[in-house]
């Protein structure tokens, strides 16, 4: 059976999937079918060991071509049967509209938002380059293949990522550009006319141009790409909806079913029967050869691994064990000194000493984690000195775990997602909190996947100071708190920061650490411990006037001050004044809003009782009304000036807090 006949069966299988769903994108799968048939002769995978670390990675950046991906996975022998293909895009199926990691066997990463997959592929290639440096070229030598289209290359994230790929000479990266000159609105020339080959050559890529329907050209391109000493872009000139009668080359075939009549006529033209979801045994044999070849490669790799002496290192990396981290303690007090300070403060179980910015304490914590786990890797978008993210005992990528992303926040997020999915790494990435907007799409995809990526966001509030409103995050925290599966830590001091990390490393989900530029006083509280921090909120400072807030007491006003980050210390200072005026006050530190929500109503009642709740947050903070009677928060974008003066100006002062609290009782 010829490659053309196999490709025709494959493209019509994809057309049937879309037609059965009455929804989807037939054009790209049909146009790419010829390339997919040839790729099956080159890609190195073994479905029975789908997580084999040295497998080739395949990314569909154009997630709208998912029908083709699912058809390939089925034919290669992953856990997708013909009924799953018939259930394409249906509720609870294994074959959703766009590829989802962990949902569908064989899908390497969640894609769909255009451009993300290109950056994911760059991330996989970078992860492989680092893994190769750690484990040796005999153990890690695989390739990363990525299908992308015009839309992917129009998105800015692809430029960011490919710039980095060229900079690092990622010779294991092969991008296949489905250049069909069609966009949803029509011919691509209405908005896109640049010389893609010149662009990628300028970025350091080896560029090959082929006809995407000429099997010899495609095969030779793969052979050349695998021998290249640079990342490769294969520009494949294709026809969208290839062989669809009346719709080949039309933008109408991009995002809508072809229609029964077009499919029947097209099958007839190819010499097929009207049978739907038909794949011949000859075609199946072609794709089974991929798995057979992959099994041989896997067995040979096992022998190589045993001879390499890297088995234990690989096993340790795969475990991602953080149990041996020696977390720093920050200026802990001995008991006598603590008692003296507690007396000076007039508050049992509470004391302060010195001060340290949480971005600075976080830097020490990152280094402690890196000391205990060689797969802990990351860096900043050109802000490592400010973010405090340099791993001091490590070299720069690829010879060490310090990543330099440059000013490429969007690509940084997507690359980190790929590192998380690679299998042996735990990645972190960093920038100023206000610039989290630039990598928000990647954070969303990480949250969809529950990928363990850590985001280090410093300069967390109006405390940034003189840089002004453009650099002072206001709405970002509320945005991230609204994102499912994402945990956001905003810690009160350095020691709460260390406890938060101990919790965070045990949770398989993306998490952000939102940290201060300014120094924060260290708080010593009897209740600041791992169990309480893991609940997301706890009473950090109890009332001296009323020992049990859960019980009513006549003639006593009760208030709970709820705060996170730098505002916790401010709340404690306000507590002292309120109690001196006869208002029983306690302070709840809320390092993680999302974990607090998970505890349920009974736990929040155990904290607040029947007291009034007044929340303090130098952000937008509207979500705090879930617990609070009133919220002191930001209602503008900030201003330029000294951080402490800005806090005073915007009402984050002891005097204004006390006045606002008293207003609750009028």
N, C-alpha and C positions, 0 to 999 in steps of 0.2 A: 504494500500500500504506500503511495507516495506521500510526501510531506504535505502537498497541497490537499489531498483527500482527507488526511488527518485534520488539518487546519480547518477545512470546511465543516467537518463534523463538530469540531470544537466550537466554531463560531455559531453554528446553528443551535448547539446545546445552550449556549449563552442566550441566544435570542429566545429560545423556548422558556428559559428561566424567567426572563423579564416579562414575556407574554403571559406566563402562568400567574405571575404576581400582579400583572396589569400595572406595573410600576417599575421604574428603574432606568438603567442606561445601557442600551444594547450597542451603541456605536463604538465606544472605545474597546470593549471586549472583542468585537468582530474585527476591528482594525488591527488589533494586536495578536490575533490568533496565530499568524504565521511565525511571529517572533517567539511566542510561547512554545510552539512545537520544537523549534530549534534550541531554545533555552533548556528544554528537557534533556538534551544531549550533553549539556555542560554543567548544570547545577549539581552541587554535591550535597545531598540531603538523605536522611534515612528515617522515614516516618515512624518506625517502631522505636527509635530512640530520638524522639522529636526534640529533646533538649540537649542533645550532643553538642558540646561546647564548640567543636570545630566544624560544625555544619555551615554551609553557605547560608546567608540571610537573604530573604526575598521580601522587598517592600513594595507595595502598590501605593505610591504617593497619591495618585489619582484613585481615591477610594471608590469613586463611581464605577470603576472597572471591576468591582468586587465579584460580579458574576463569573468573570474569567478566573479570578483567584480561587473561588470556591470549586469551580470545575477542575482546575489543576490539582488542588488539594485532594479532591475525590479520586481523580485518576492516579495520583501518586500513591494513594493508600493511607491517607490520614483518616481520622474518625469522622468522615462525612460520607453518607451513603446517598443513593439516588433520590430517596425520599426527602433528604435534607435539601437537595437541589430543587426539588419540586416545591419545597416550603420557603423558598427564597423570599425574604422581606416579610414573612408572616410572623405573627406574634409568637414568642417563645421558641422560634426556630434557631438552629445553629448557624444560620446564614442571613444575618441582618443586612440592612441596606448598605452599610459601609463596614469594613473589617474591624473587628473588636478583639483585642488581645485577651486571652484566657477564656473567651466565649466560644471561639472556634478553634479547633485543634489545627495547629500548623500556622496560624496567624501570628506573626512576630511582633506586631505593634499596631495599636489603634490608629487608623488613618481616615481621612475624609476632608478635613479642612485643608485646602490646597496649599502646597509648599511644605507642610509639616513633615510629610513622608520623606522628602528630599533631605531635610535636616536630620530626620531620624536615621536615614541611611548613612549620612556623614557621621552621625554619632556611633552607629554600629561599627563603621570602619575605624573610627578613632579608638573605640573600645578594643577592637581586635588588635590594633597597633600597640596599645598599651599591654594587652594580654600577651602578645608575642614577646614584648620586652621582658615580661615577668616570667613566662613559662618556656620560652624558646620557640624558634621558628619551626621545629619539628612537631611541636604540640599545637601551635596556632598558626595556620597558614591559609585560612579560608577566604572567600570572596563575599562581597556584599553587592547584590543586584537590586536595582530600583527602577521601576517603571514610573515615568513622569510625563506630563503633558504641558501644553502651552500655559494653562492656568497656573500650574506649579511654578513655572519659570517666570511668570509675571509677578507672583507674590514676592515681596522683599525678603522673606525669610530664606528663600532658596539662594539669593545672592549672598546673604550673610554666611550661610552654611558652606556654600561652594567656595567662597573666598578662603575660608578656613581649611577646607579640604585641599585646595591647591597649595596653600601655605605649608601644610604638613606633608605634602606629597603622598597622599593616601592611595598607593598603587593597588590596594585591594578593593577599591570602589569602582563600580561600573553602573553608570546611569544610562538608561535607555529612554530616549526622548521620543515620545509618540508625536511626531510632527505632522499633524493632519490638516493644519491651517483652518481649523474650525473652532469657533467658540459658541456659546449658547446664543449669542445675538447674531451670529452669522460668520462671515469670513473673518479670520483673525486679523487681517490687515486694517480693520476699522479702528484698532487700538494697539496693535503690537506689530512692529516692523523692524526690530533691531536684528543685527547679525549675531545669532546665538553662538555660532561657531567661534567668531572673533571674541565674543565676550568670555567664553569658557577657556579659550587659548590664553587670553590675558590673565585669567585666574590660575593658570598653571595646569590645565587639563590637556590630555591627549584626546583629540576630537576625530571621530570617524563619521563619515556620512554614507548612508546606504539606502537602498530601496527596501522598505519594511515588508515587502512581499516577495523579495528575491532571496531564496533560501541559501544559496551559495554566498551571497554578499553578507547575509546575517551571520552565517556560521564563521566566515573569515573574520568578521568584526569581533565576535566573541573570542576567537583564538588570539587575535592581536591584543585585545583588551586584557586578557589574562597574562600576557607577557609584558605589558606596559610597565614602565617605572613611574608612571604618573596616574592620578585618577583619570578615568576615561568617561567621555560622553559619546554615546552612539546616537547620532541624529538619524532616526529612522523615518523616512518619508512614507507616510501611510495614507490610506483612504478610510475615513470613518465609515463604519457600517459596511465594510468590504463585502461585496457579493449580494447585498440586499437590493433586490430589484426596485428601482425607482427612488431609493433612498441613499444609495452609496454616495458618499461625499457631501451629504446634506446635513446641515445643523439640526434639522428636525429629527435626526436619528440619535441625537445626543442623550436626551433625558426623557424619552417616551417609548413605549413598546412599538414595535414595527407594525403590528396588526396582523391578524391571521392570514389575510389574503397575501400580503407581502411575503410572509414566511413560507406559505405554501408554494408560491410562485418561485421563490428563491431556491427552495429545496428541489423543486422540479428542474430548475435550470442546472443544478449541480448533479442531477441524476439520483437524488434521494427520494425515498417514499415520504408520505405525509406523516409518518410516525413521529411523535414528539419524544424528546429526551432520549434520542437514539445515539449510542456510541458503539461502534463495532468492536469485535474482539481484537481486530488488527490494531485499531487505535489504542485500545487498552494496553495491548502488548507494548506499544511504543513507550507509553508513560510508565509501565511497570519496570521497563529497563532502567529508568532513573533510580528507582528504589533498589533494584538489584545491584546496580553500580555503587549506590550509596552504602549498602550493607558491606560490600567488600572494602570500601574506603574506611568505614567505621571499624571493622575488624583489624585492618592494617594499622589504624590510628591507635587502637588499644595496645597493640604490640609496641608501637613507637613510644607511647606514654610510659609503659612499664620500663623500657630501656632508658628513658630520659631522666629518671630520678625525680620527676616533678609530680608524681601521684599524690603525695601528701600535701604539697602546696596547693594543688588544684582542689583536693578534697576540702582543705581548710577554707579556700576562697568560696567554694560552693555553699558552705555552711553559713557564711555571713554571720559569724559568731561575735557578739559584742560583750560577752559576759566577763571578759577580763580587762575591761577598760578601767583604768585608775583615774576616776574623775577628780578634778581639783576641788579643794575646799578653799574658800576665800576668807583669809584672816579670821578663822574661827576663834571664838573666845574661850578661855579656860573658865571654869565654873565660878571662881572667885571674882574674876574681872567682870564676868557676865552679871553676877549679883550686884556688884557695885554700880554698873551702868543701869541696871533695871531700877535700882533705887533712885538714881539720878533722874531717870525718865518718869518715875512714879507709876510704872506699869509692870505688873507681874508677867513674866515670861517673854518680855520684849526688850530688845536693846538695839542700838545702832553703833556702828563704828566705821570710820573711813568712808570711802566712796569709790566706785568703779563703774564705768559705763558698761552696759551689758554687751555692747559690741566687743569690748576688750575682754571681758570674761569669756565670751563665746569663742574668741580666738584661742584661748588656752584650752577650752573644752574640745574644740576641733582637733587640736594637736594631740590631746590625750587619746581621743578616739583613733586617730591615725596611727598612733604608736601601737595600738592593740589589734588593728585590723588593716592589712595591707591592701584590701579592696576598697577602702574609704578614699574617695577621690573627688576633686572638685576645684573650683576657683571662681573668679569674679569677672564681671564685664568691665575690665580695666580699672577696678576699684579695690584691689586686694589690700593696699595699705589702709584704706578707710574702713573697709568691711572687716578687716582683721582675719582674713581667710588663708593666709600663707601657711602651709605646712612646713615648719622650719627644718625638719630633718629629712625632707624629701626633695628630689630634683624636679625639674620641669618636665611636663609631658613631652615625648612619650617615655622618657627614661625615669620619670617619677610621677607622683600623683598631684602635682600642682598644675592646674589647667589655666591657660591664659586665653580667654575667649575674645579679647578685644571688646570694642563697643558694639556688641552683637547680642543684645539681651534676648531677642526673639529666638534666634538659632540656639543660644545657650540653653534655653529651656527645653527645646526639642532634642538637642544632643544629650542632655541629661536624662531624658526619658529613655533614649536608646541605651545609655549606660546601665540604667536600672533594669532594663529587660534583657541585657546581654547575658546575665547569669552569675557573674562573679563580683560585680561592683556595687557599691552603695554610694551614689553620687550626691554632691551638694553643689549649688551654684549661688551666686550672690550679686547684689546690686543695692542701690539706695531704694528704700521702700516705695517712693513715689514712682520709680521706674519699673515697678512690678507690672504696671500696665502693659509694658512692651512684651512681656512673656506670659501674659494672662492666657492666650490661646493654648500655649503649651502646658500651663498649669491645669487647665481644664481637661486636656487629654490625659495628663497624668492622673487626675482625679477619677476620670472614667475608668482607667486601668487599675486604680489603686496601686500605682507604682510608688515604691519607696524612694522618693526624691526629696531632698531637704533644701529649702529655699532660705537663704540667709539675707534678710532685708534689714538694713541698718538705717539710721537717721529717720526714726519712726514717727515723728510728729512735728508740731510747731517748734519743738525744742531744737530743730535744725538751725533755727535762728536766722542769721543775716542773709542767707541765700534766698529767702523770701517765699512767696506763695507758689512759685513754679516748682519749688523743691520740697514743699511741706505737704506730706501725704494727709489727706482729709477723708476721702471717700473709699480709699483702697482697702482698709480693714473690713469695712462693712461688705464690700464686694467679695472679698475672699471668704468671709464668714458665711456668705450665702451659697458658696460652692459645695455641693455634696462631696463627701469623702475626704475633704481637705481639712486638716487640723492646723490651727494657727496659734502659735505660742507668743504671748506678750508678757514677759516675766518681770517681776517686781525688783529683783536684784540678782547679783551674780550667783548666789547659792540656789535660788529658785531656778535659775537658768540651768545649773548642773543637774538638778533633780528633773527638770523638764526633759532634758536630753536622755536621762536614764529611762524615762517612760517612752519617749519618742522612738528610740531604737528598737523597742519591742513591738511596735505597731506597723503593720504592713499597709501603709497608706502615705500619700504625700503630705508633707508638713512644712510650715513656714515658721521661722523664728524672727520675730519683729522686734528689733533691738534699738537701744538708745545711742545717740551720739554723745549726750551729756552724761556726766557721772551721776550715779544713784547711790544714796547711802545704803550700806549693808544693813539688813534687818535680821535680827536674831529672834525667832519666834519658836516657842515650843511646838507649835502645830505645823511648822514648815518641814514636812517630811514627804517621803516618796508616796506613801499611801494617799495623803491628802492632795498632793499635786496631781496625781493620776486621775483624780475626780474632776479636775478642771477648775474647781473653786473650793475655797475652804476659809474658815475664820482664822485670819492671821493675827488679829489683835482683839482680844475679848474685852468686854466692858468691865470696869471696876465697880460701877454703880449697881449693875444687875447681872448676877452670875448665870442666870438661865433665861435666855431670850425667847425660848419656846413657851414659857409660861407667862400669863398675864400678871401684871402688877398694877394696882390702882394708882392713879395720880403720877404715873411715871411715863413720860414720853420716851418711846424707843425708836431708834433709827439704826439701820444698817447701811454703811457706806460701802458700795460695791465698786471696785476699781481694778485696773490691770496696769502693768508696766510702771512708768514713772509716776503715775497718779496714785499708786498705792501708798507711797510715803507721804504724799500730800494728804491723803485721806486719814492717815494715822495722826498727822499734825492737827487736822480738823477735829478728829475724835477727842484729842486732849482738851481742846477749847470747849467743845460741846459738853463734855462730861464735867468740866469745871463749872459749867452753867446749869448743871442738873439734868441734862438730857442724856439718858443711857444710850451709849453708842458702841457699836462694834464695827470692825472693818473686815470685809471679805475680799481676799485677793482672788482674782479670776484669771489665772495664766492661760487657760484654754477654754474659750466660750463653747466650742463644739463638744468637748468632753463633758463639760458641765451640763449641757442639754441632754446628753445621753444618760445622765444619772436619774432623770425623771423628777416628778413633782414631789415625791416624798423626801428626796434628799434636799431639794431647795427649801422645803418647809422646815427641815431640820436645821438649816442655816439661818433662815430669816424669821421663822416663827410668825408672829402677828405684827412684827415691826414694820414701820415704813421703810422702804428701800430707796435710797438715793444713789444713782450711779454717776461716776465721774470718769470721763474719757476724753482725751484731747484729740478725738477723731469725730467722725459724723455720729456714730454710735446709736443710731435709731433702733437697732436690733435689741438693745438693752432694755427696751420697754417690755420685753418678754418677762422680765423680772422686776423692773423698777417702777416706782410711782412717779419718778421724775428723773431726768437725765441732764446733767451738765455736759454739753458736748460742743463741738465746733459747728458754727452755722455759716462760716465763710471759708475762703481759701487761705486764710492766714495773712501774714505780712512780713516785711523785712525788719529785723531788729534783733537784739539780744534775746536768746531763748527764754531766760527767766523773766524778762520784761514782757515778752509775748504771753507767757502763761498768766501774768498779772493782768495784762490788758484784756485778754479774752475771758477773764473771770475765773481762772483756775488758781484761786487763792484761798487761804483759810477763811478769810473774812467773808468772801462771797459764798463759799460752801456753807458756812454756818448760817448766813442769812437765808439761803435757799432752803436749807433744812427746816428752819423755823417756820418758813412760809407753808410747809407741808402740814403743819399742825394748826394753822389758822382757819 
